[in-house]
Amino acid sequence: MPHADQVRNHARWRAGWHAGRSGYAWLLSLADQPGLRQLVNDYQYALRDLPGFDLVPLEWMHILVQEIGFTDEIDESTLEPLADAARDRLSGTAPLTLAFHHAVVLPEALSLPAEPQSAVLELRTSMRDATASVLGESALPPEPEDIDRHVSLAHSTTDGPAIFAVATLGATTVEPTTARVPALSLVKLSRDHSCPEWETLAEIPFGG
């Protein structure tokens, strides 16, 4: 995946979001992966003095798979059917094994792409279909500008050239790692701070 030439400030409200508003979502929580934590630590140590970026705390490492909708628009009684639909979809799916190698500069973040990218995209399609089976296709949030296929190391706080970030990442020696992800999380997501934070509502294991 090539580096972006320019970065822009990540701190802007996405459509429909505002302070204090939360939403339901499916995501892969990766905070408990020791190899990935070490890889992120190595990069973040190198990035500690690079201006224009906020480091993402290790506890919030994740890949956002599919947003479901805002909590003030979806009744809590829908959560159990959503979890059941997800279990049906994932009952025959093996736990994900994702590889993480070298970080890249994206337009709003420094990130570790997850490989194979196709596995993340297939999971997203499956969970989008499962969510639509409960809420209806018209109730799904619109497709985002960029679908998550990566773990963010840091978010950009300014607009400008990416050359210094590219150089810092390229000069950092790291060991690639793999993460075996046993479950998908149904969460209540907040965007009030510099990175998404969440409360886990249910864990849906791969393979039932």
Beta strands, then each sheet from edge to edge (+ up, - down):
strand 1: 6-7
strand 2: 22-29
strand 3: 53-55
strand 4: 62-70
strand 5: 96-100
strand 6: 104-105
strand 7: 109-115
strand 8: 150-156
strand 9: 160-161
strand 10: 177-181
strand 11: 183-190
strand 12: 197-205
sheet 1: 1+ 9-
sheet 2: 4+ 2- 11+ 12-
sheet 3: 3+ 8- 7+ 5- 10+
sheet 4: 3+ 8- 7+ 6-
end
